[in-house]
Amino acid sequence: MNETLAALADDFWDYSLEVGPTTALMLGIHDYDERHEDVSLEAEDAFIDRMHDFAARAEAVDPAGLSSDERVTREVLVFEASSKARMSEGRFGEMAANHAVGFQAMFPVVVPQLPLVAPEHATAMVEKYKGIAKQFDDATDRLRAGLAAGRAPMASPAAKAVEQIDGYLAAPFDKDPLLALRSPEGWDGEAEWRDRMVDVARDHLRPAMQRWRDFVASELIPAGRSEENPGLGYLPDGADLYARTIYRYTTLDIDPAEVHQIGLDQIAQLDEEYRQLGGQVLRTSDLAEIYSRLRDDPDLHFSDGPSIVAASERALAKAKEAMVDWFGRLPQADCLVKETPSGPLGFYFRPAIDGSRPGMFFVNTSDPAAWGTYEIESFAFHEGIPGHHLQLAIAGELEDVPEFRKQAFISAYGEGWGLYTERLADEMGMYGSQLDRMGMLSADSTRASRLVVDTGLHAMGWSRQQAIDYMVDNSPNTVFSCEEEVDRYIGMPGQALSYMLGRLEIQRMRREAEATLGDRFDIKAFHDTVLGSGIVPLGTLDRMVSDWAAAG
């Protein structure tokens, strides 16, 4: 590899681990175990400077002298560094108080998965948890600065975040989800260590959480945006902020109005699919009745957690058997189903670099009835196989590729691939019934609605209720799930666009490759081309697929 580019890629990866110590730990890299992410303004300023420097140094490498793979490295590095700098310059931490996407919502899911395989890994958590306490204090300072600048978040999701913190503070220490750490096997120091962790939680973590909670409740929520003006568009620099998020999450320079129309068009296409399939499965072609049946019929929903886990495992087993006919490159790491009482309904964790943890497809069974029986297969195919597991496990196992590329996650590619595989699973004949195929449509409804609702909220002045009503009217999702979805979009603008836009781009690339190659088109080779270089921006993927097709 070009020595300058190789050294730059290594520097970027090392710095990424330094500023993302929890990510490093989750990957099984223990160099920063005692540290936690720094969300202070000073740390963000330093991060912005470093990202601009990385982007400038990567752009300075002449692409003319690079191999095809080196060119990919340069393009991924430029995108990652420049888009992260651009996002950080938006100062989104000044508005980060949201129950759906906040630290307090996701870290309890991460804690039980931390690979503390040696005593020194566990004892490092004492200092790390002091760092978590500092994170809450720094986050409070950032929110205070945002409030002073007139950039308060929406009040109602912030109020729900306060309720989450109240739940943590009220829990006894033996039930505290932030203390649900795994200890090294056979370690005789476990009891003393857990006592120290309780001390840290009592003396550092919980007081900092209380300070965050009190500020949000007493000062931030009273000044927060109302449900009538929840989006970025209500801020003086809202259009610029939204453009930053769209580019970061989609890798595209695309106008919100165009995204909005794409979503409307996708919903219209889905309406026809629902009518056709609804007549076969539910004996009705009336959209409102189809949505109502899928949403409310208890016979179409689970009643217990073990059944959800078992159905997920059956779906993954079926996918593991079928994938050999559709993919030439297969992952070495396994993918397992794991039950969890918190977090989103379904999500995936990539394997640890050191092999201490396989790929994990998590299913949240805290409310079994929230799962439609028809949803399990599309979820399993998206989060597990052939979705995120093939994508991320294969990326992590690539040889002669810079480590930062193996571990990157660019949302439009990542989530676009996951959504692409839900339709691919239909081609593969993996859905067990026509009702299970209805789950594929249901998932599409959510992702298409996101294009309409996210742009509606942040670019077109929609109210929270207007967004909720649109999703309820155009999907089989429950009112509660639509409310949660909308609050997520309010707290994480732009991310929701990555799924459908990424899927549509991958499908377009495939159609164009099929047209170029005709009878010579090989679906295995296409998938290996898409997955064979790790996570890349859509423009880079488009070039890679076009080059592959042209050479075929």
FIZAMI-765456 format. One line per 3 residues: number of its first residue (from 1); their letters; for each residue x, y, z of C-alpha. Coordinates in steps of 0.1 Angstrom, whole numbers. Layout:
NUM = a = X,Y,Z; ...
This chain:
1 = mne = 0,0,0; 10,36,-5; 31,42,26
4 = tla = 17,77,33; -19,64,30; -12,33,50
7 = ala = 3,54,79; -26,78,77; -51,50,79
10 = ddf = -33,35,109; -33,69,126; -70,74,120
13 = wdy = -78,40,135; -56,46,165; -72,80,171
16 = sle = -107,65,166; -100,40,194; -86,67,216
19 = vgp = -117,88,214; -140,58,214; -128,36,243
22 = tta = -161,19,247; -162,9,211; -126,-4,215
25 = lml = -137,-24,245; -167,-39,227; -143,-50,199
28 = gih = -121,-67,224; -93,-41,223; -83,-34,259
31 = dyd = -59,-5,256; -84,21,269; -105,0,293
34 = erh = -103,26,321; -114,55,299; -148,67,288
37 = edv = -159,89,259; -153,126,265; -183,148,254
40 = sle = -169,181,267; -168,211,244; -130,211,246
43 = aed = -128,174,235; -152,181,206; -131,211,194
46 = afi = -100,188,194; -119,161,176; -131,186,149
49 = drm = -95,198,143; -82,162,141; -109,152,116
52 = hdf = -102,182,94; -66,173,95; -72,137,86
55 = aar = -95,147,57; -70,172,43; -41,147,45
58 = aea = -62,120,28; -72,144,0; -36,154,-5
61 = vdp = -27,118,-15; -28,117,-53; -54,91,-64
64 = agl = -37,86,-97; -9,65,-82; -31,43,-61
67 = ssd = -44,8,-66; -81,2,-67; -82,-8,-31
70 = erv = -60,21,-20; -84,44,-38; -113,29,-17
73 = tre = -92,35,15; -87,72,5; -123,78,-3
76 = vlv = -136,61,29; -111,81,50; -121,114,33
79 = fea = -158,108,39; -155,95,74; -132,124,86
82 = ssk = -149,152,68; -185,142,75; -177,136,112
85 = arm = -161,170,114; -191,186,98; -215,168,121
88 = seg = -195,178,152; -195,214,141; -233,213,143
91 = rfg = -230,210,181; -257,185,184; -246,177,219
94 = ema = -262,210,229; -296,194,222; -290,158,233
97 = anh = -319,150,257; -341,123,242; -353,91,257
100 = avg = -353,72,224; -316,77,214; -298,90,245
103 = fqa = -269,74,263; -291,64,292; -313,44,268
106 = mfp = -285,23,250; -257,19,275; -277,-6,297
109 = vvv = -278,-28,266; -241,-25,260; -230,-32,297
112 = pql = -238,-70,298; -219,-74,265; -186,-58,276
115 = plv = -159,-85,272; -143,-84,306; -124,-116,302
118 = ape = -94,-109,326; -94,-94,361; -76,-62,349
121 = hat = -104,-56,324; -129,-57,352; -109,-36,376
124 = amv = -105,-9,349; -143,-4,350; -139,15,383
127 = eky = -122,43,366; -143,40,335; -175,45,355
130 = kgi = -160,76,370; -156,87,334; -193,80,328
133 = akq = -201,103,357; -180,130,341; -199,124,308
136 = fdd = -232,133,326; -217,164,340; -201,174,307
139 = atd = -234,167,289; -252,190,314; -227,218,306
142 = rlr = -233,212,269; -271,214,274; -267,245,294
145 = agl = -247,261,266; -274,251,241; -301,266,263
148 = aag = -282,299,265; -280,299,227; -317,292,222
151 = rap = -311,256,210; -331,236,235; -344,202,225
154 = mas = -380,192,224; -395,191,258; -415,158,259
157 = paa = -387,134,249; -365,152,274; -391,146,301
160 = kav = -392,109,292; -354,108,295; -358,122,330
163 = eqi = -382,94,338; -356,69,326; -330,84,349
166 = dgy = -355,84,378; -359,47,372; -322,41,374
169 = laa = -318,62,406; -347,44,423; -334,9,415
172 = pfd = -315,-10,442; -278,-16,433; -284,-53,427
175 = kdp = -310,-44,401; -291,-15,385; -287,-22,348
178 = lla = -255,-2,346; -239,-26,371; -249,-58,352
181 = lrs = -214,-64,342; -200,-99,334; -170,-109,355
184 = peg = -141,-130,344; -147,-167,348; -133,-182,380
187 = wdg = -121,-149,394; -118,-150,432; -117,-112,434
190 = eae = -152,-107,420; -170,-100,453; -146,-72,463
193 = wrd = -147,-58,427; -185,-56,427; -185,-38,460
196 = rmv = -161,-12,445; -184,-8,416; -213,-2,439
199 = dva = -192,25,457; -184,42,423; -221,41,413
202 = rdh = -232,55,447; -205,82,451; -199,93,415
205 = lrp = -223,79,389; -256,84,405; -249,119,418
208 = amq = -239,130,383; -270,114,369; -290,133,395
211 = rwr = -274,166,386; -282,159,349; -317,150,357
214 = dfv = -323,181,379; -310,205,353; -331,189,325
217 = ase = -362,188,347; -360,223,362; -344,244,334
220 = lip = -343,226,301; -378,212,298; -396,245,307
223 = agr = -376,261,278; -378,232,254; -394,232,220
226 = see = -431,222,220; -447,194,201; -458,219,175
229 = npg = -422,229,166; -401,198,172; -378,198,142
232 = lgy = -345,215,133; -363,238,109; -375,258,138
235 = lpd = -339,268,147; -322,297,130; -295,275,115
238 = gad = -319,245,111; -316,241,73; -278,239,76
241 = lya = -279,215,105; -303,192,86; -281,192,55
244 = rti = -251,181,77; -271,151,90; -284,141,56
247 = yry = -249,140,42; -235,121,71; -262,95,72
250 = ttl = -269,90,35; -235,100,19; -256,119,-6
253 = did = -261,156,-14; -298,154,-17; -326,180,-12
256 = pae = -351,172,16; -380,178,-8; -367,151,-32
259 = vhq = -363,127,-3; -399,135,8; -413,127,-26
262 = igl = -393,95,-28; -410,84,4; -444,93,-9
265 = dqi = -438,73,-40; -426,43,-21; -457,44,1
268 = aql = -479,44,-30; -461,14,-44; -465,-5,-10
271 = dee = -502,3,-10; -507,-19,-41; -486,-47,-26
274 = yrq = -506,-47,6; -538,-49,-13; -527,-78,-33
277 = lgg = -512,-98,-4; -539,-88,20; -565,-104,-2
280 = qvl = -546,-137,-1; -537,-136,36; -563,-116,54
283 = rts = -592,-119,28; -594,-81,25; -578,-56,2
286 = dla = -589,-26,23; -557,-9,36; -572,4,68
289 = eiy = -585,-31,77; -552,-47,67; -533,-23,90
292 = srl = -558,-28,118; -556,-66,117; -518,-66,117
295 = rdd = -518,-41,145; -545,-53,168; -553,-90,161
298 = pdl = -539,-109,192; -535,-140,171; -509,-122,150
301 = hfs = -488,-113,180; -466,-131,205; -476,-137,241
304 = dgp = -442,-149,255; -405,-143,251; -393,-178,245
307 = siv = -415,-181,214; -399,-150,200; -364,-163,206
310 = aas = -373,-197,191; -388,-181,160; -358,-159,155
313 = era = -335,-189,158; -355,-208,132; -353,-179,108
316 = lak = -315,-176,113; -310,-214,108; -330,-212,75
319 = ake = -308,-183,64; -276,-200,72; -286,-229,51
322 = amv = -297,-208,21; -268,-182,21; -243,-206,4
325 = dwf = -263,-204,-29; -263,-166,-30; -229,-155,-15
328 = grl = -195,-167,-24; -177,-150,5; -191,-162,38
331 = pqa = -182,-151,74; -162,-173,97; -179,-158,128
334 = dcl = -212,-173,139; -244,-153,145; -265,-162,176
337 = vke = -298,-150,189; -297,-133,223; -327,-122,244
340 = tps = -326,-88,261; -351,-68,283; -341,-34,269
343 = gpl = -332,-15,238; -349,-15,204; -371,-45,194
346 = gfy = -343,-60,174; -306,-50,169; -272,-65,161
349 = frp = -237,-64,176; -208,-73,154; -183,-99,165
352 = aid = -154,-89,188; -120,-88,170; -105,-112,196
355 = gsr = -132,-138,190; -146,-135,225; -180,-127,212
358 = pgm = -198,-139,180; -222,-117,160; -253,-113,182
361 = ffv = -289,-106,170; -307,-92,201; -345,-95,205
364 = nts = -361,-74,232; -388,-95,248; -399,-71,276
367 = dpa = -433,-67,258; -439,-99,238; -471,-85,223
370 = awg = -451,-57,206; -438,-84,183; -460,-94,154
373 = tye = -456,-131,145; -453,-120,109; -423,-96,117
376 = ies = -398,-121,131; -384,-133,98; -378,-99,82
379 = faf = -362,-87,114; -339,-118,116; -329,-115,79
382 = heg = -321,-77,83; -303,-78,116; -287,-113,112
385 = ipg = -283,-132,80; -280,-122,52; -281,-86,66
388 = hhl = -259,-70,91; -240,-102,102; -228,-110,67
391 = qla = -220,-74,61; -201,-66,93; -186,-100,101
394 = iag = -172,-102,65; -159,-67,68; -141,-75,101
397 = ele = -125,-106,85; -111,-89,54; -73,-93,49
400 = dvp = -49,-66,38; -75,-39,45; -69,-11,70
403 = efr = -85,-18,103; -106,14,103; -123,2,71
406 = kqa = -131,-32,87; -148,-16,117; -164,15,101
409 = fis = -202,19,99; -216,42,72; -253,42,78
412 = ayg = -265,44,42; -245,14,32; -250,-5,64
415 = egw = -287,1,68; -293,1,31; -278,-34,29
418 = gly = -299,-46,58; -331,-34,41; -320,-47,7
421 = ter = -316,-82,22; -352,-82,34; -363,-81,-2
424 = lad = -335,-104,-12; -348,-130,13; -380,-130,-7
427 = emg = -360,-138,-38; -342,-165,-19; -375,-181,-10
430 = myg = -369,-178,27; -402,-164,40; -421,-193,55
433 = sql = -456,-180,45; -474,-153,28; -481,-138,62
436 = drm = -444,-137,69; -440,-118,36; -465,-93,50
439 = gml = -438,-86,76; -415,-76,48; -441,-50,37
442 = sad = -446,-38,72; -408,-32,76; -409,-14,42
445 = str = -437,8,54; -417,20,84; -386,28,63
448 = asr = -406,45,35; -426,65,61; -393,76,76
451 = lvv = -384,95,44; -417,114,46; -417,120,83
454 = dtg = -381,129,89; -381,155,62; -416,166,73
457 = lha = -403,172,108; -370,189,100; -376,207,67
460 = mgw = -413,212,63; -425,223,97; -445,193,107
463 = srq = -457,189,143; -450,158,163; -486,147,161
466 = qai = -487,153,123; -457,129,120; -473,103,142
469 = dym = -506,105,124; -488,99,90; -471,68,103
472 = vdn = -503,54,118; -522,60,86; -495,45,64
475 = spn = -483,15,83; -495,-14,105; -474,0,134
478 = tvf = -491,6,167; -497,42,179; -471,37,206
481 = sce = -445,24,182; -452,53,159; -447,77,188
484 = eev = -414,61,197; -403,62,160; -411,99,157
487 = dry = -393,108,189; -363,89,176; -363,110,144
490 = igm = -366,142,165; -336,132,185; -314,118,156
493 = pgq = -323,139,125; -313,123,92; -304,88,104
496 = als = -338,74,95; -333,84,58; -303,60,54
499 = yml = -323,28,53; -346,33,23; -322,56,4
502 = grl = -294,31,8; -316,2,-3; -328,20,-34
505 = eiq = -293,29,-44; -281,-7,-40; -310,-20,-60
508 = rmr = -303,6,-87; -267,-5,-89; -278,-41,-92
511 = rea = -302,-33,-120; -275,-14,-139; -251,-43,-135
514 = eat = -277,-68,-147; -283,-46,-178; -246,-44,-185
517 = lgd = -238,-81,-180; -270,-97,-192; -268,-135,-190
520 = rfd = -233,-131,-175; -247,-115,-144; -238,-136,-113
523 = ika = -257,-128,-81; -229,-143,-60; -203,-122,-76
526 = fhd = -225,-91,-73; -229,-97,-36; -192,-104,-31
529 = tvl = -184,-71,-48; -208,-52,-26; -195,-69,6
532 = gsg = -159,-74,-3; -144,-41,6; -161,-33,39
535 = ivp = -183,-3,46; -181,24,20; -199,56,9
538 = lgt = -226,50,-17; -206,68,-44; -176,45,-39
541 = ldr = -199,15,-39; -214,27,-72; -180,30,-88
544 = mvs = -169,-4,-75; -200,-22,-89; -198,-3,-122
547 = dwa = -161,-13,-126; -169,-49,-118; -197,-50,-143
550 = aag = -176,-33,-170; -149,-59,-165; -172,-88,-166
